[in-house]
């Protein structure tokens, strides 16, 4: 796969020439066909300033559920500001890397010759599992200028880890309630040790695509990196506006007493705008803030929470792996029930927002671990592990429709029709509204003509 990506991209660099395209700029277009790949397509957005006779940067976006429109929409504002072509696969999604990398390769082969591309500014972006895929492509090819990683870092396999030979820039974006919040901070620290250009932007939110305004901030930073590398000339007006916006954000944080956040923004100004804007006064300001008791206290709490969150997460993961290896819970899930109860009482329901957010992230992390593991076990038909994960989901999230959807799938796969229908009805009782998604679920195909299946879908 590495050879496919590298050979094709190098071939594009030396031989690629854009073909005439009929899509009008400024229009979001879904389901554009991938040539030579039956059933594969992508969503396209050409910025309103796109010109066929001028090269433009391009962003290949990957959504964890292969939703092209969902992947492109958050990037449109940044696309209009910096003239990036946006491409999002409608086929690459969470799952094994080999088929996803093959899908990505066919996408490159279709897209790169079709549009006027700036070969020095090809980017990958993604959310959650799509973020890991975007990073893997950058590592394997070393042909990307940058990665926009939303809500997840690099894949877990060492073959996809970056090293000192990589040269791409890396900007992470993560919500303060995201289950991968600590992971993204660790990824940033790791990139620093490797000496790779990186940045991390936080926003208020859960495990989700970042809001467009946060993505614009990421592209502001990427543009500064492109300027520093001599890839684009500096736009004085844009540079000043970006400086002023960051300075205003830093001052607002300082006024509200959010000193950690203020220092982060002031240090960002110092690092990114030295030589371009007047920043001499920032270093003394940063030193003054760091001497304040409130700053030191907030920093100590932040470090304490990071260690505690890691410890609790590791304990949960170890217990999960031990029990999965046995295919059962030795104490009928009593350990899990007690730990989840304690997590909620002590942290998720805490009056201290820092611990409250930590508890929320850990609960989401456990739920995601169970859901993703269930999907893997279902693909591999590991019955004992499927049954274990079904019970764990009911402990972790008994009122979550997605938990009951998974149970309905699991029971249907084992031809336990009555139990499957029972949980399927629970899915809709708990507020699930996408009936087409249910109808298209492969485990439910055998139920389509069942009277109870029809009744459930017509009732809610």
C-alpha positions, 0 to 999 in steps of 0.5 A, spaced: 500 500 500 505 504 501 508 503 494 501 504 491 501 511 494 508 513 493 508 511 486 502 514 484 503 521 488 510 522 485 507 520 478 502 525 479 508 530 481 512 529 474 506 527 469 500 530 472 496 535 468 489 537 470 483 535 466 477 540 464 472 539 470 464 541 469 463 542 476 461 549 478 465 553 483 462 554 490 457 548 489 457 542 494 456 536 490 455 529 492 456 522 489 462 524 484 464 517 481 471 514 482 473 512 476 474 504 475 471 503 482 464 501 482 460 504 487 465 508 490 464 516 490 466 522 493 463 529 495 466 535 492 467 542 494 470 547 489 471 554 492 468 560 489 475 563 487 477 556 484 480 557 477 482 551 472 488 555 470 491 556 477 493 551 482 489 550 488 491 546 495 487 540 496 484 537 502 482 529 502 477 528 508 475 522 511 469 521 515 469 515 520 462 513 517 463 515 510 459 521 510 462 525 504 457 531 506 458 531 513 466 531 512 466 537 507 461 542 510 465 544 516 471 545 512 467 550 507 469 556 511 476 555 511 476 553 503 473 560 501 478 563 505 484 560 503 482 557 496 482 549 498 479 544 494 475 539 498 474 532 497 471 527 502 470 519 500 463 516 501 467 509 502 473 510 507 470 509 514 472 506 520 475 499 520 481 495 517 486 499 514 488 495 508 481 496 504 481 503 506 488 505 504 486 502 497 480 506 497 484 512 498 489 510 493 483 509 488 480 516 490 487 519 489 488 516 482 481 519 480 482 526 483 489 529 482 489 529 475 482 532 474 483 538 478 488 544 478 492 542 484 498 545 487 502 539 488 506 542 494 500 543 498 496 536 499 493 535 505 489 530 509 484 531 514 479 526 518 475 525 524 476 520 529 477 513 525 478 518 519 483 522 523 487 516 524 487 514 516 489 521 514 495 521 519 497 514 516 496 516 509 501 522 511 506 517 514 506 512 509 507 517 503 510 522 506 507 526 500 502 531 504 504 538 506 499 537 513 494 533 517 488 536 520 487 531 525 480 532 529 478 528 535 484 522 534 491 521 533 495 516 530 493 509 528 495 504 534 500 500 529 507 502 529 507 502 522 503 508 521 507 512 527 511 518 524 518 519 525 524 524 524 524 522 516 517 525 516 516 532 514 508 534 514 505 539 519 500 536 524 494 540 527 490 537 532 483 539 534 479 536 540 473 538 544 474 539 552 469 533 553 472 528 547 474 521 550 480 522 546 482 529 549 488 526 553 490 522 547 491 529 543 495 532 548 500 526 548 500 526 541 502 534 541 507 532 546 510 526 542 510 531 535 514 536 539 519 530 541 520 528 534 521 535 532 515 536 527 511 542 526 505 541 530 499 545 534 493 543 538 486 547 538 481 546 543 474 547 543 468 546 547 464 540 545 464 532 545 467 527 540 465 531 534 467 534 527 470 541 530 465 547 529 467 551 522 471 557 526 475 552 529 477 549 523 479 556 520 483 557 526 487 550 524 488 553 517 490 560 519 496 556 522 497 551 516 497 558 512 503 560 516 507 554 516 506 554 508 509 561 508 514 559 513 516 554 508 516 559 502 510 555 499 506 561 499 507 569 499 505 572 506 498 576 505 499 582 510 492 583 511 490 576 513 496 575 517 494 581 521 487 579 522 489 572 524 494 576 529 489 580 532 484 575 533 488 571 537 491 576 541 483 578 542 482 571 544 488 571 549 486 577 552 479 575 553 481 569 557 486 573 561 480 577 563 475 571 565 481 568 569 482 563 565 490 563 565 492 557 562 488 558 556 491 565 556 498 563 556 497 558 551 494 563 546 500 568 548 505 563 547 502 561 540 502 568 538 510 569 540 511 562 536 507 564 530 508 571 529 515 573 531 518 576 525 512 578 522 508 582 528 510 586 534 511 580 540 516 583 544 511 585 550 508 578 550 514 574 553 514 579 560 506 578 560 507 570 560 512 570 565 507 575 570 501 570 569 505 564 570 508 567 577 500 568 579 498 563 584 491 562 580 495 560 574 500 555 578 493 552 582 490 551 575 496 548 572 497 543 578 490 541 577 490 540 570 496 535 571 493 532 576 487 530 572 491 528 566 495 523 571 488 521 574 485 520 567 490 516 565 490 511 571 483 510 571 483 509 563 488 504 564 485 500 569 478 500 565 482 497 559 486 492 563 479 489 566 476 489 559 482 486 556 482 480 562 475 479 561 475 479 554 480 474 554 476 469 558 469 471 554 466 472 561 465 477 567 467 472 573 463 476 578 457 478 573 459 485 572 459 487 579 466 490 578 464 494 572 457 496 576 461 499 582 466 502 578 461 506 573 457 508 580 463 511 583 465 514 576 459 518 576 458 520 583 465 522 584 467 525 578 461 526 572 456 529 577 462 533 581 461 540 582 468 542 579 467 542 572 475 540 571 473 533 574 466 533 571 469 533 564 474 528 566 468 523 568 464 525 562 470 523 557 471 517 561 464 514 560 464 516 553 471 512 552 468 506 556 462 506 551 466 507 545 471 501 547 465 497 548 461 499 541 468 498 537 470 492 540 462 489 539 463 491 532 470 487 531 467 481 534 461 481 530 465 481 524 469 476 526 463 472 529 466 471 536 460 469 540 463 469 547 466 476 546 459 478 543 455 476 549 460 479 554 460 486 550 452 486 550 452 485 557 457 490 558 453 495 554 447 495 558 451 496 564 455 502 561 449 505 558 442 502 559 438 508 556 442 509 550 439 507 543 446 505 540 447 500 545 440 497 544 441 497 536 448 493 537 444 488 541 439 488 536 444 486 531 448 481 535 441 477 537 439 478 529 446 475 527 445 469 532 438 468 529 435 470 536 429 474 533 425 475 539 430 478 543 433 482 537 426 485 536 425 487 543 431 491 543 430 494 536 423 497 539 427 499 545 432 503 540 426 507 537 423 508 544 429 511 546 428 516 540 432 513 534 429 516 528 433 514 522 429 508 520 432 508 513 439 506 517 435 500 521 432 498 514 439 498 511 443 494 517 445 487 514 443 483 520 436 486 519 435 484 512 432 477 514 427 481 519 424 485 513 418 481 512 417 479 519 410 482 522 413 485 528 419 488 525 414 492 520 409 494 526 415 496 530 418 501 524 411 503 523 409 505 530 414 510 532 
